[in-house]
Amino acid sequence: MRLQVTLFFIFSIHLAYSTNFETIDILNTAANASYLSTLEKEVIYEINLLRTNPAKYAINYIAPLANNYKSKMLYYPGDKPLKTREGVRALNECVRELKRAKRLPLVYPNLGLTKAAEDHVNDQSKSGRTGHRGGDRSDVRERIERYGDWNIRIAENIAYGGLSARQIIIYLLIDDGIRDRGHRKTFLHPDYKTVGVAVGTHPGYKSMWVMDFAGSFTDN
C-alpha cells in the first residue's frame, strides 16, 4: 500500500526593521472585521489563544501530539501523515519553550496588513510558487508599505497545506526543520500588536496561509 504523505511547507521572515485562558469574546479581536473570512478570523483567534497563555496552549494542544509520531511521521488527527525532518524532538523542544514563555499582548486585525497578505496569496495561488518573494520580486516590506506605514518591526509567516487554523499554528510553532525557529519567534514576540491574515488556495499544496505582523500600522 502506498503511503499518502501530507505536503506542508513553512517559510519565515522576521526582519529587524526597527523604528488561565480568557473568554472567547476577549480573544476574538477579529469578530467585527468584515474584510476577513471565518477561517481568517479563526487564525487570529488561535494566535491570541496561544499568546494569552503559552504554557497552557502547549499542554492542551501540542504536547498530546507526541503520541502521534511514528519515527519521523506525524499523524495529525484527520489529516494525511506528515513526514517531518526532526521527528518528535522538535515538538518536545517547542513544548519546553512555551512552558517558559510569558503572557503576551493580544493581536488585532488590520486592513492594510490584510491587503498585503492577500496580495501574496493572490500571486502564488496563480503562479504556484512558494516563499516570501512575490512574482513582481516584492518582499514583505514592499507589500506592507503599499498600504500604509508600520512602526517598531514587521514579520511574515507563511504556511502551505493544512486543514485548520489550529493545525497551522501548531505546525508553525513546532517549526520542524527551521533552524532558527523563526515562526515561533514571531508568534511569541511581545512587540507584535497587529496582524493581517489571508487564506487561499495553492495549486501545489491546496491551501496557503499568510500572516503579516507589525508592531503598529497606519493605513493609507
Sequence and secondary structure as in RCSB ss.txt:
>XXXX:A:sequence
MRLQVTLFFIFSIHLAYSTNFETIDILNTAANASYLSTLEKEVIYEINLLRTNPAKYAINYIAPLANNYKSKMLY
YPGDKPLKTREGVRALNECVRELKRAKRLPLVYPNLGLTKAAEDHVNDQSKSGRTGHRGGDRSDVRERIERYGDW
NIRIAENIAYGGLSARQIIIYLLIDDGIRDRGHRKTFLHPDYKTVGVAVGTHPGYKSMWVMDFAGSFTDN
>XXXX:A:secstr
     B  EEEEE          HHHH TTTT TTS HHHHHHHHHHHHHHH HHHHIIIIIGGGGGGEETTEE 
 TTS  EE SSTHHHHHHHHHHHHH       EE HHHHHHHHHHHHHHHHH   SS  TTS  HHHHHHTSEEE
EEEEEEEEEE  SSHHHHHHHHHHTTT TT HHHHHHT TT  EEEEEEEEETTTEEEEEEEEEEEEEE 
